[in-house]
Amino acid sequence: MAQQLLVYVSVILMGGALSLFLAVYAMLRFRNAPGGRYYILSALSAAILAFGYAFELTSADLAQIKFWIGIEYFALPFLPAFTLLMCLEYAGIELGPWKRRGLFLIPLMTFVLQHTNDFHHLYYTSVGLRADVPFPIVELGKGPWYLVHTVYLYGCLALGVGVLLMRMQRARSRFRLQMLAMTAGMLVPVAGNLYYLAGKSPYGIDLGPVFISVSFIFHSMAVFRFRMFNVVPIAREIIFDNMGNGVLVLNEQRIVVDYNRAMSRLVPDLSKESVGQHASIVLAGYSSIADCLEKGIECDLRLDGRESLYVHVRFSPIRDRDGRLSGSIVTFVDITERVMLEWKLQKLANTDGLTDLFNKKALIERSERALRELAVDGSGAAVIMFDVDHFKKVNDTFGHEAGDLVLAGVADVIRGVLGEAGIAGRYGGDEFVLCLPETSPERARGVAESIRSGVERMKIVTQGREVDATSSFGVSHVLPASGLPEAPDMQTLMRQADQALYRAKKLGRNRVVLYGDAEGEEALEAN
């Protein structure tokens, strides 16, 4: 084999191998993506054409050459249709079934006429060997249908390139690189074929298959470097533009395909480098979202690190034209306003309107829950019950407005002493109840004493007169290791605290009495 011919054959074989590899890779990774199946068929056709032409160039006689040309034409007539359909589907242009079938009429005629050319010579007027080259190279006389095939070939490529260029004008930068690489890959073999048709190619070698092999270098860049078929521009144009909700598009392998601007506000770490990475990597710092995506089930969640931002996560499957699952659209609907409204309604249902403490129902429920969760080796729990001394006299003397001011002031004192600890509620009238989990009797007595002194120091003025108030306290306590078969009972603790409160009043009011306290019992008996 001549050294010049060996170079061309080597390039063609490498191009055929690359085409075959890309076809297999596409079949495994993105066959269901828009344009993916036609890309596979185009790559397979290019591989058949390349290998057939390589064997044609190494053939020893005309019979072998004609055989391998026949093999090439199992692929060459259909390659333009596959390429055009790939571009149309990738760009989101839908063709009806009859239009798609119509695209294959000329390729089918080309296939039939080329393989039956010896009977009519409509495709080749003559087939022979060139006499002016040192190795067997075929010389073909172009028949009328060969011209039809040539026009069809360039027409399909021109339409495909035009579709990509028009789409590229409206696409973002990363999509433009995809389409630019694929467009370059489509134009390279056109240049080689034009060079061959002009009679400029060395030894009359058809440079079309050679340049097709080179073109797949650009195709591989589009697939691997710019992630063509993993990232499709039509998804953004149809779904993302002008959407207020965050949207994340994943493929079958949960690779991030794209996201919209609203999503980048919800997850600031998202960037263009995130596209093509697995969702678990991209959302490594957002465990709540990552867990929700892993389960694939609709859920409400608070975004990590965003205390006042709540979203509802919804999953919508993406299916190809054959109904097969090819990915999912994950929508993040901002439900912060709804959650806040529900929280406010819940708070209204659980809160006493005057004091902004828990009402009786919420107080009992939360206290019982806290008692059930007591640590076995902890300090136990305390319940404090108290009321305002001679509260009826305050109302009768200063009016109910003054009484309300006293109750609101008492609530402020409670909040100032407890802070975020404990459970405090207005039990009814001027009576208040506190539940203090993991609190010793001494600590509970100290809390009660702090509130008592705080109430005593209150300065409440109404209608130019100062209202003095004091309060009496009863404290009960239970240890988790007291041998009780069940969790401590809130009603029992309140009853005990109420008894201690009764003793505090009998002892002269404005004091704290612990249930079971021997000193309190003795003082009461002395009175």
PEKARA-V735412 format. One record per residue. N is the residue number from 1. RES is the residue in one small letter. PSI is psi in whole degrees, -180 to 180 (none if undefined). Layout:
n:N res:RES psi:PSI
n:N res:RES psi:PSI
//
This chain:
n:1 res:m psi:134
n:2 res:a psi:149
n:3 res:q psi:-39
n:4 res:q psi:-41
n:5 res:l psi:-36
n:6 res:l psi:-37
n:7 res:v psi:-48
n:8 res:y psi:-44
n:9 res:v psi:-42
n:10 res:s psi:-44
n:11 res:v psi:-43
n:12 res:i psi:-43
n:13 res:l psi:-41
n:14 res:m psi:-41
n:15 res:g psi:-40
n:16 res:g psi:-41
n:17 res:a psi:-41
n:18 res:l psi:-41
n:19 res:s psi:-44
n:20 res:l psi:-41
n:21 res:f psi:-44
n:22 res:l psi:-35
n:23 res:a psi:-45
n:24 res:v psi:-44
n:25 res:y psi:-44
n:26 res:a psi:-37
n:27 res:m psi:-34
n:28 res:l psi:-31
n:29 res:r psi:-39
n:30 res:f psi:39
n:31 res:r psi:-25
n:32 res:n psi:-1
n:33 res:a psi:155
n:34 res:p psi:121
n:35 res:g psi:-8
n:36 res:g psi:-45
n:37 res:r psi:-36
n:38 res:y psi:-27
n:39 res:y psi:-41
n:40 res:i psi:-46
n:41 res:l psi:-38
n:42 res:s psi:-45
n:43 res:a psi:-41
n:44 res:l psi:-41
n:45 res:s psi:-42
n:46 res:a psi:-37
n:47 res:a psi:-45
n:48 res:i psi:-44
n:49 res:l psi:-44
n:50 res:a psi:-48
n:51 res:f psi:-38
n:52 res:g psi:-42
n:53 res:y psi:-33
n:54 res:a psi:-44
n:55 res:f psi:-31
n:56 res:e psi:-44
n:57 res:l psi:-25
n:58 res:t psi:6
n:59 res:s psi:152
n:60 res:a psi:-21
n:61 res:d psi:176
n:62 res:l psi:-35
n:63 res:a psi:-45
n:64 res:q psi:-40
n:65 res:i psi:-45
n:66 res:k psi:-36
n:67 res:f psi:-48
n:68 res:w psi:-28
n:69 res:i psi:-39
n:70 res:g psi:-39
n:71 res:i psi:-43
n:72 res:e psi:-35
n:73 res:y psi:4
n:74 res:f psi:-18
n:75 res:a psi:-43
n:76 res:l psi:-43
n:77 res:p psi:-31
n:78 res:f psi:-14
n:79 res:l psi:-43
n:80 res:p psi:-40
n:81 res:a psi:-43
n:82 res:f psi:-42
n:83 res:t psi:-45
n:84 res:l psi:-44
n:85 res:l psi:-36
n:86 res:m psi:-47
n:87 res:c psi:-42
n:88 res:l psi:-47
n:89 res:e psi:-38
n:90 res:y psi:-38
n:91 res:a psi:-2
n:92 res:g psi:18
n:93 res:i psi:118
n:94 res:e psi:129
n:95 res:l psi:139
n:96 res:g psi:164
n:97 res:p psi:-37
n:98 res:w psi:-35
n:99 res:k psi:-39
n:100 res:r psi:-44
n:101 res:r psi:-37
n:102 res:g psi:-30
n:103 res:l psi:-21
n:104 res:f psi:4
n:105 res:l psi:-51
n:106 res:i psi:-45
n:107 res:p psi:-42
n:108 res:l psi:-41
n:109 res:m psi:-41
n:110 res:t psi:-45
n:111 res:f psi:-47
n:112 res:v psi:-47
n:113 res:l psi:-34
n:114 res:q psi:-41
n:115 res:h psi:-14
n:116 res:t psi:23
n:117 res:n psi:-31
n:118 res:d psi:-17
n:119 res:f psi:-19
n:120 res:h psi:-21
n:121 res:h psi:33
n:122 res:l psi:-24
n:123 res:y psi:-52
n:124 res:y psi:129
n:125 res:t psi:-24
n:126 res:s psi:152
n:127 res:v psi:119
n:128 res:g psi:-179
n:129 res:l psi:143
n:130 res:r psi:142
n:131 res:a psi:-7
n:132 res:d psi:16
n:133 res:v psi:153
n:134 res:p psi:2
n:135 res:f psi:160
n:136 res:p psi:114
n:137 res:i psi:130
n:138 res:v psi:147
n:139 res:e psi:122
n:140 res:l psi:134
n:141 res:g psi:125
n:142 res:k psi:123
n:143 res:g psi:180
n:144 res:p psi:-38
n:145 res:w psi:-25
n:146 res:y psi:-38
n:147 res:l psi:-38
n:148 res:v psi:-45
n:149 res:h psi:-41
n:150 res:t psi:-44
n:151 res:v psi:-42
n:152 res:y psi:-43
n:153 res:l psi:-52
n:154 res:y psi:-31
n:155 res:g psi:-45
n:156 res:c psi:-44
n:157 res:l psi:-40
n:158 res:a psi:-42
n:159 res:l psi:-43
n:160 res:g psi:-45
n:161 res:v psi:-41
n:162 res:g psi:-42
n:163 res:v psi:-46
n:164 res:l psi:-41
n:165 res:l psi:-41
n:166 res:m psi:-41
n:167 res:r psi:-33
n:168 res:m psi:-31
n:169 res:q psi:-30
n:170 res:r psi:-4
n:171 res:a psi:163
n:172 res:r psi:171
n:173 res:s psi:-44
n:174 res:r psi:-28
n:175 res:f psi:-33
n:176 res:r psi:-39
n:177 res:l psi:-40
n:178 res:q psi:-55
n:179 res:m psi:-32
n:180 res:l psi:-42
n:181 res:a psi:-41
n:182 res:m psi:-38
n:183 res:t psi:-44
n:184 res:a psi:-41
n:185 res:g psi:-31
n:186 res:m psi:-30
n:187 res:l psi:-27
n:188 res:v psi:-50
n:189 res:p psi:-27
n:190 res:v psi:-45
n:191 res:a psi:-43
n:192 res:g psi:-40
n:193 res:n psi:-39
n:194 res:l psi:-38
n:195 res:y psi:-40
n:196 res:y psi:-44
n:197 res:l psi:-27
n:198 res:a psi:-2
n:199 res:g psi:22
n:200 res:k psi:-11
n:201 res:s psi:145
n:202 res:p psi:134
n:203 res:y psi:14
n:204 res:g psi:19
n:205 res:i psi:132
n:206 res:d psi:111
n:207 res:l psi:-4
n:208 res:g psi:-54
n:209 res:p psi:-33
n:210 res:v psi:-47
n:211 res:f psi:-28
n:212 res:i psi:-40
n:213 res:s psi:-43
n:214 res:v psi:-36
n:215 res:s psi:-28
n:216 res:f psi:-9
n:217 res:i psi:-43
n:218 res:f psi:-38
n:219 res:h psi:-41
n:220 res:s psi:-34
n:221 res:m psi:-42
n:222 res:a psi:-38
n:223 res:v psi:-46
n:224 res:f psi:-47
n:225 res:r psi:-43
n:226 res:f psi:7
n:227 res:r psi:46
n:228 res:m psi:146
n:229 res:f psi:-26
n:230 res:n psi:-29
n:231 res:v psi:111
n:232 res:v psi:134
n:233 res:p psi:-27
n:234 res:i psi:-30
n:235 res:a psi:-45
n:236 res:r psi:-44
n:237 res:e psi:-36
n:238 res:i psi:-42
n:239 res:i psi:-44
n:240 res:f psi:-40
n:241 res:d psi:133
n:242 res:n psi:26
n:243 res:m psi:134
n:244 res:g psi:-26
n:245 res:n psi:148
n:246 res:g psi:137
n:247 res:v psi:132
n:248 res:l psi:125
n:249 res:v psi:126
n:250 res:l psi:147
n:251 res:n psi:-169
n:252 res:e psi:-35
n:253 res:q psi:13
n:254 res:r psi:33
n:255 res:i psi:138
n:256 res:v psi:117
n:257 res:v psi:-44
n:258 res:d psi:173
n:259 res:y psi:158
n:260 res:n psi:178
n:261 res:r psi:-38
n:262 res:a psi:-35
n:263 res:m psi:-38
n:264 res:s psi:-24
n:265 res:r psi:-33
n:266 res:l psi:-38
n:267 res:v psi:87
n:268 res:p psi:-21
n:269 res:d psi:-12
n:270 res:l psi:138
n:271 res:s psi:176
n:272 res:k psi:-24
n:273 res:e psi:-17
n:274 res:s psi:-28
n:275 res:v psi:128
n:276 res:g psi:-8
n:277 res:q psi:159
n:278 res:h psi:144
n:279 res:a psi:-35
n:280 res:s psi:-30
n:281 res:i psi:-46
n:282 res:v psi:-37
n:283 res:l psi:27
n:284 res:a psi:-33
n:285 res:g psi:6
n:286 res:y psi:75
n:287 res:s psi:-36
n:288 res:s psi:-42
n:289 res:i psi:-44
n:290 res:a psi:-41
n:291 res:d psi:-40
n:292 res:c psi:-42
n:293 res:l psi:-37
n:294 res:e psi:-41
n:295 res:k psi:-30
n:296 res:g psi:26
n:297 res:i psi:139
n:298 res:e psi:141
n:299 res:c psi:161
n:300 res:d psi:138
n:301 res:l psi:156
n:302 res:r psi:129
n:303 res:l psi:139
n:304 res:d psi:129
n:305 res:g psi:4
n:306 res:r psi:86
n:307 res:e psi:-31
n:308 res:s psi:24
n:309 res:l psi:117
n:310 res:y psi:143
n:311 res:v psi:153
n:312 res:h psi:125
n:313 res:v psi:126
n:314 res:r psi:142
n:315 res:f psi:130
n:316 res:s psi:121
n:317 res:p psi:146
n:318 res:i psi:125
n:319 res:r psi:146
n:320 res:d psi:-176
n:321 res:r psi:-16
n:322 res:d psi:6
n:323 res:g psi:6
n:324 res:r psi:144
n:325 res:l psi:127
n:326 res:s psi:4
n:327 res:g psi:-166
n:328 res:s psi:150
n:329 res:i psi:121
n:330 res:v psi:117
n:331 res:t psi:133
n:332 res:f psi:104
n:333 res:v psi:125
n:334 res:d psi:114
n:335 res:i psi:21
n:336 res:t psi:-45
n:337 res:e psi:-41
n:338 res:r psi:-43
n:339 res:v psi:-43
n:340 res:m psi:-38
n:341 res:l psi:-43
n:342 res:e psi:-40
n:343 res:w psi:-42
n:344 res:k psi:-42
n:345 res:l psi:-41
n:346 res:q psi:-40
n:347 res:k psi:-41
n:348 res:l psi:-38
n:349 res:a psi:-24
n:350 res:n psi:-2
n:351 res:t psi:141
n:352 res:d psi:127
n:353 res:g psi:-31
n:354 res:l psi:-46
n:355 res:t psi:-15
n:356 res:d psi:18
n:357 res:l psi:175
n:358 res:f psi:145
n:359 res:n psi:180
n:360 res:k psi:-46
n:361 res:k psi:-50
n:362 res:a psi:-36
n:363 res:l psi:-49
n:364 res:i psi:-47
n:365 res:e psi:-48
n:366 res:r psi:-35
n:367 res:s psi:-44
n:368 res:e psi:-39
n:369 res:r psi:-43
n:370 res:a psi:-38
n:371 res:l psi:-34
n:372 res:r psi:-25
n:373 res:e psi:13
n:374 res:l psi:140
n:375 res:a psi:139
n:376 res:v psi:-38
n:377 res:d psi:23
n:378 res:g psi:-164
n:379 res:s psi:-1
n:380 res:g psi:-159
n:381 res:a psi:152
n:382 res:a psi:148
n:383 res:v psi:130
n:384 res:i psi:128
n:385 res:m psi:133
n:386 res:f psi:162
n:387 res:d psi:172
n:388 res:v psi:130
n:389 res:d psi:133
n:390 res:h psi:45
n:391 res:f psi:-35
n:392 res:k psi:-35
n:393 res:k psi:-36
n:394 res:v psi:-48
n:395 res:n psi:-43
n:396 res:d psi:-34
n:397 res:t psi:-45
n:398 res:f psi:-10
n:399 res:g psi:162
n:400 res:h psi:-27
n:401 res:e psi:-41
n:402 res:a psi:-39
n:403 res:g psi:-40
n:404 res:d psi:-39
n:405 res:l psi:-37
n:406 res:v psi:-46
n:407 res:l psi:-41
n:408 res:a psi:-37
n:409 res:g psi:-40
n:410 res:v psi:-42
n:411 res:a psi:-39
n:412 res:d psi:-40
n:413 res:v psi:-44
n:414 res:i psi:-47
n:415 res:r psi:-38
n:416 res:g psi:-34
n:417 res:v psi:-46
n:418 res:l psi:-35
n:419 res:g psi:-127
n:420 res:e psi:-2
n:421 res:a psi:151
n:422 res:g psi:173
n:423 res:i psi:124
n:424 res:a psi:138
n:425 res:g psi:160
n:426 res:r psi:116
n:427 res:y psi:-28
n:428 res:g psi:142
n:429 res:g psi:-122
n:430 res:d psi:18
n:431 res:e psi:134
n:432 res:f psi:148
n:433 res:v psi:135
n:434 res:l psi:137
n:435 res:c psi:124
n:436 res:l psi:92
n:437 res:p psi:154
n:438 res:e psi:49
n:439 res:t psi:133
n:440 res:s psi:163
n:441 res:p psi:-40
n:442 res:e psi:-43
n:443 res:r psi:-41
n:444 res:a psi:-42
n:445 res:r psi:-40
n:446 res:g psi:-40
n:447 res:v psi:-47
n:448 res:a psi:-41
n:449 res:e psi:-38
n:450 res:s psi:-40
n:451 res:i psi:-41
n:452 res:r psi:-47
n:453 res:s psi:-34
n:454 res:g psi:-41
n:455 res:v psi:-39
n:456 res:e psi:-30
n:457 res:r psi:-3
n:458 res:m psi:141
n:459 res:k psi:100
n:460 res:i psi:122
n:461 res:v psi:128
n:462 res:t psi:132
n:463 res:q psi:38
n:464 res:g psi:4
n:465 res:r psi:144
n:466 res:e psi:134
n:467 res:v psi:121
n:468 res:d psi:144
n:469 res:a psi:142
n:470 res:t psi:173
n:471 res:s psi:154
n:472 res:s psi:144
n:473 res:f psi:141
n:474 res:g psi:136
n:475 res:v psi:131
n:476 res:s psi:160
n:477 res:h psi:150
n:478 res:v psi:141
n:479 res:l psi:139
n:480 res:p psi:-23
n:481 res:a psi:24
n:482 res:s psi:5
n:483 res:g psi:7
n:484 res:l psi:134
n:485 res:p psi:-22
n:486 res:e psi:176
n:487 res:a psi:149
n:488 res:p psi:144
n:489 res:d psi:126
n:490 res:m psi:-40
n:491 res:q psi:-39
n:492 res:t psi:-45
n:493 res:l psi:-38
n:494 res:m psi:-39
n:495 res:r psi:-41
n:496 res:q psi:-42
n:497 res:a psi:-36
n:498 res:d psi:-38
n:499 res:q psi:-41
n:500 res:a psi:-37
n:501 res:l psi:-40
n:502 res:y psi:-42
n:503 res:r psi:-39
n:504 res:a psi:-38
n:505 res:k psi:-39
n:506 res:k psi:-29
n:507 res:l psi:2
n:508 res:g psi:4
n:509 res:r psi:177
n:510 res:n psi:49
n:511 res:r psi:170
n:512 res:v psi:130
n:513 res:v psi:132
n:514 res:l psi:131
n:515 res:y psi:130
n:516 res:g psi:2
n:517 res:d psi:121
n:518 res:a psi:-38
n:519 res:e psi:-41
n:520 res:g psi:-40
n:521 res:e psi:-44
n:522 res:e psi:-41
n:523 res:a psi:-38
n:524 res:l psi:-41
n:525 res:e psi:-35
n:526 res:a psi:-34
n:527 res:n psi:none
//
